[in-house]
Amino acid sequence: MNTTFEREIKNQNYTVMSNYHLHDKNLSLKAKGLLSQLLSYSPNWTLTIKGLCAVSKEQEKSITNTIKELEQQIVKIVSMG
């Protein structure tokens, strides 16, 4: 499989985020993707499971389980701090 990725210089409609969660080996790829998606929304966006289902192909159970994974990992990080 030959896939080429190119970087673009953008100044609107993009997200700047830390790579920290992307390099965390304790998070599944699904959790990394969901967290990245959540970080892409504006701070005043209201999080709902149904809203996340509407912008993805995931079912409620899958999103709920992934949020639980993120919550467990965040608790581990906060308790270490």
Secondary structure by P-SEA (a helix, b strand, c coil): cbbbbbbbbccccbbbbbccccccccccaaaaaaaaaaaaccccbbbbaaaaaaaccccaaaaaaaaaaaaaaaaaaaaac
